[in-house]
Amino acid sequence: MPKILPIKLESKFIVIEGPVGSGKTSLAKKLADYVDGKLILEQPEENPFLQNFYTDPRSNALPTELSFLFQRSKLLEQVNQEELFSSITVTDFLFDKDVIFSEMNLTIEELELFNKVKESLHIKPQTPDLVIYLQAPVDVLISRIKMRSSSVDELIDPRYLETLADSYTKFFYHYDDAPLLVVNAESIDPIHNNDHFEMLFKELSSVKFGTHFFNNTASVLR
């Protein structure tokens, strides 16, 4: 049920990102519902190579990344530029996140092939008005994954998850394509705590440029 918003949200295309277990999908759902927006979710369960990747990464990295590339490019077709003038679209993935995974998981030769395929698709994704990056320690990510009912993510090697979290941190440290809000997802529970959600919503409403940090009640401009 959409709410009567006390704060005007100027961002029309909002991306929520973070490693597995950070809560990006749950937050995307709640935010889209709160603003009566359009929700577009990544669909890892539809990637036929993902489970095999978690058990044998080296043999399954390339098909896994290509499958996600095709899936994201298809999903982004739903981000209609004209609709962004009248409504809000929320996604739980950034198209350029493939840089994180492809550079982590692919060999030099595979990466070259992956980039050639990506270029051949001629994808021109809409630039987000705001990116929210959920950051949390690996032990928190693992505990949240274990709390899920049944998920292929339970197969993730903690060492892989640690490398992934570090890669996310490095990626967003240099990210400047859109306004960025880095959220300490360990100290905030916007899904189950409405006060936390309202504080976060107020913060994201104020982000117009640059990189901001949100740590529960404190936020500092870098």
C-alpha positions as CSV (number, residue, x, y, z in Angstrom):
1,M,0.0,0.0,0.0
2,P,1.5,3.3,-1.0
3,K,2.1,5.9,1.7
4,I,1.4,9.6,1.8
5,L,5.0,10.8,1.6
6,P,6.0,13.7,3.9
7,I,9.1,14.1,1.8
8,K,9.2,14.5,-2.0
9,L,11.4,11.9,-3.7
10,E,13.0,13.4,-6.8
11,S,14.9,10.3,-7.8
12,K,12.9,8.4,-10.4
13,F,15.3,5.5,-11.0
14,I,16.8,4.0,-7.9
15,V,19.2,1.0,-7.8
16,I,19.9,-0.9,-4.6
17,E,23.1,-3.0,-4.6
18,G,25.2,-5.1,-2.3
19,P,26.7,-8.6,-2.0
20,V,24.5,-11.6,-1.3
21,G,22.9,-11.4,2.1
22,S,23.0,-7.6,2.3
23,G,19.2,-7.3,2.0
24,K,19.1,-5.5,-1.3
25,T,16.1,-7.3,-2.7
26,S,14.0,-7.0,0.5
27,L,14.8,-3.2,0.6
28,A,13.9,-2.8,-3.1
29,K,10.6,-4.5,-2.5
30,K,9.8,-2.3,0.5
31,L,10.9,0.9,-1.1
32,A,8.9,0.3,-4.3
33,D,5.8,-0.5,-2.2
34,Y,6.3,2.6,-0.1
35,V,6.5,4.9,-3.1
36,D,4.0,3.0,-5.2
37,G,6.8,2.4,-7.7
38,K,7.7,-0.1,-10.4
39,L,9.8,-3.0,-9.1
40,I,12.4,-4.8,-11.3
41,L,14.2,-7.7,-9.6
42,E,17.2,-9.7,-10.7
43,Q,16.3,-13.4,-10.9
44,P,19.2,-15.6,-9.8
45,E,17.0,-18.6,-9.4
46,E,16.5,-18.5,-13.2
47,N,20.2,-18.8,-13.9
48,P,20.7,-22.5,-14.7
49,F,24.4,-22.4,-14.1
50,L,24.5,-20.7,-10.6
51,Q,24.2,-23.8,-8.5
52,N,27.0,-25.5,-10.4
53,F,29.1,-22.3,-10.1
54,Y,28.9,-22.4,-6.3
55,T,30.1,-26.0,-6.3
56,D,32.6,-25.7,-9.1
57,P,33.4,-22.0,-9.8
58,R,36.2,-22.6,-12.3
59,S,34.2,-24.7,-14.7
60,N,31.0,-22.7,-14.6
61,A,32.1,-19.0,-14.3
62,L,31.7,-18.0,-17.9
63,P,28.3,-19.4,-18.6
64,T,27.1,-18.1,-15.2
65,E,28.2,-14.6,-16.0
66,L,26.9,-14.6,-19.6
67,S,23.5,-15.9,-18.3
68,F,23.3,-13.0,-15.9
69,L,24.4,-10.5,-18.6
70,F,21.5,-11.6,-20.9
71,Q,19.1,-11.6,-18.0
72,R,20.0,-8.1,-16.8
73,S,19.9,-6.7,-20.4
74,K,16.4,-8.1,-20.8
75,L,15.2,-6.7,-17.5
76,L,16.5,-3.3,-18.2
77,E,14.2,-3.1,-21.3
78,Q,11.5,-2.6,-18.7
79,V,13.1,0.7,-17.5
80,N,11.1,3.0,-19.8
81,Q,12.6,6.5,-20.0
82,E,9.1,8.1,-20.5
83,E,7.7,6.3,-17.4
84,L,10.6,7.8,-15.3
85,F,9.0,11.2,-15.7
86,S,5.8,10.1,-14.0
87,S,6.7,7.2,-11.7
88,I,9.6,5.7,-9.7
89,T,11.4,2.6,-10.7
90,V,13.4,0.5,-8.2
91,T,15.8,-2.3,-9.1
92,D,17.9,-4.6,-6.9
93,F,20.8,-4.7,-9.4
94,L,23.1,-2.3,-11.2
95,F,23.8,-3.3,-14.8
96,D,27.5,-2.5,-14.4
97,K,27.9,-4.9,-11.5
98,D,29.1,-7.5,-14.0
99,V,32.5,-5.8,-13.8
100,I,32.7,-7.0,-10.2
101,F,31.9,-10.6,-11.0
102,S,33.6,-11.0,-14.3
103,E,36.9,-9.6,-13.1
104,M,36.7,-11.8,-10.0
105,N,35.7,-15.1,-11.6
106,L,36.9,-15.1,-15.3
107,T,40.3,-15.9,-16.8
108,I,41.9,-13.2,-19.0
109,E,40.7,-15.1,-22.1
110,E,37.2,-15.6,-20.7
111,L,37.0,-11.9,-19.7
112,E,37.9,-10.8,-23.2
113,L,35.2,-13.0,-24.7
114,F,32.7,-11.8,-22.1
115,N,33.4,-8.1,-23.0
116,K,33.1,-8.8,-26.7
117,V,29.7,-10.4,-26.2
118,K,28.6,-7.5,-24.0
119,E,29.7,-5.0,-26.6
120,S,27.8,-6.9,-29.3
121,L,24.6,-6.4,-27.4
122,H,24.8,-2.6,-27.8
123,I,23.2,-2.1,-24.4
124,K,22.7,1.5,-23.2
125,P,21.2,1.3,-19.7
126,Q,19.5,4.2,-18.2
127,T,21.7,6.0,-15.7
128,P,20.3,5.7,-12.2
129,D,19.2,8.9,-10.3
130,L,20.5,7.2,-7.1
131,V,22.4,4.1,-6.2
132,I,22.1,2.7,-2.7
133,Y,25.0,0.4,-1.7
134,L,24.3,-1.9,1.3
135,Q,27.6,-2.8,3.0
136,A,28.0,-5.4,5.8
137,P,30.7,-7.6,7.3
138,V,31.0,-11.2,5.9
139,D,29.7,-12.8,9.2
140,V,26.6,-10.7,9.0
141,L,26.1,-11.7,5.3
142,I,26.5,-15.4,6.2
143,S,24.1,-15.3,9.1
144,R,21.4,-13.6,6.9
145,I,21.9,-16.2,4.1
146,K,21.4,-19.0,6.7
147,M,18.2,-17.4,7.9
148,R,16.6,-17.8,4.4
149,S,14.2,-20.7,3.9
150,S,15.9,-22.6,1.1
151,S,18.3,-20.9,-1.3
152,V,21.1,-21.9,-3.6
153,D,23.1,-19.1,-1.9
154,E,23.6,-21.5,1.1
155,L,26.2,-23.2,-1.1
156,I,28.4,-20.1,-1.2
157,D,31.9,-20.6,0.2
158,P,32.6,-18.0,2.9
159,R,36.0,-17.3,1.3
160,Y,34.3,-16.5,-1.9
161,L,31.8,-14.2,-0.1
162,E,34.7,-12.4,1.6
163,T,36.4,-11.8,-1.7
164,L,33.0,-10.6,-3.2
165,A,32.4,-8.2,-0.4
166,D,35.9,-6.7,-0.8
167,S,35.3,-6.4,-4.6
168,Y,32.0,-4.5,-3.9
169,T,33.8,-2.2,-1.6
170,K,36.5,-1.4,-4.2
171,F,34.0,-1.0,-7.0
172,F,31.9,1.5,-5.1
173,Y,34.9,3.4,-3.7
174,H,35.6,4.5,-7.3
175,Y,31.9,4.7,-8.4
176,D,30.9,8.1,-9.6
177,D,28.4,7.5,-12.4
178,A,25.4,8.5,-10.2
179,P,24.7,9.8,-6.7
180,L,25.7,7.1,-4.2
181,L,24.4,6.4,-0.7
182,V,26.6,3.9,1.1
183,V,24.6,2.3,3.9
184,N,26.0,0.4,6.9
185,A,23.6,-2.6,6.6
186,E,24.9,-4.1,9.8
187,S,23.6,-1.2,12.0
188,I,20.2,-0.8,10.3
189,D,17.2,-3.0,9.7
190,P,14.9,-1.0,7.4
191,I,12.9,-4.1,6.6
192,H,11.6,-5.0,10.1
193,N,12.2,-1.6,11.8
194,N,10.0,1.2,10.4
195,D,11.9,3.9,12.3
196,H,15.1,2.7,10.5
197,F,13.3,2.7,7.2
198,E,11.9,6.2,7.7
199,M,15.4,7.5,8.6
200,L,16.9,5.8,5.5
201,F,14.1,7.2,3.3
202,K,14.7,10.7,4.6
203,E,18.4,10.3,3.9
204,L,18.1,9.0,0.4
205,S,15.6,11.8,-0.4
206,S,18.4,14.3,0.3
207,V,21.1,12.7,-1.8
208,K,21.4,14.8,-5.0
209,F,25.1,14.4,-5.9
210,G,28.4,12.8,-4.8
211,T,28.8,10.0,-2.2
212,H,27.1,10.0,1.1
213,F,27.3,7.6,4.0
214,F,24.5,6.4,6.3
215,N,25.3,4.7,9.6
216,N,21.9,4.4,11.3
217,T,21.4,8.0,12.6
218,A,24.6,9.5,11.3
219,S,25.4,10.5,7.7
220,V,28.5,12.2,6.5
221,L,29.3,13.6,3.0
222,R,32.6,12.5,1.6
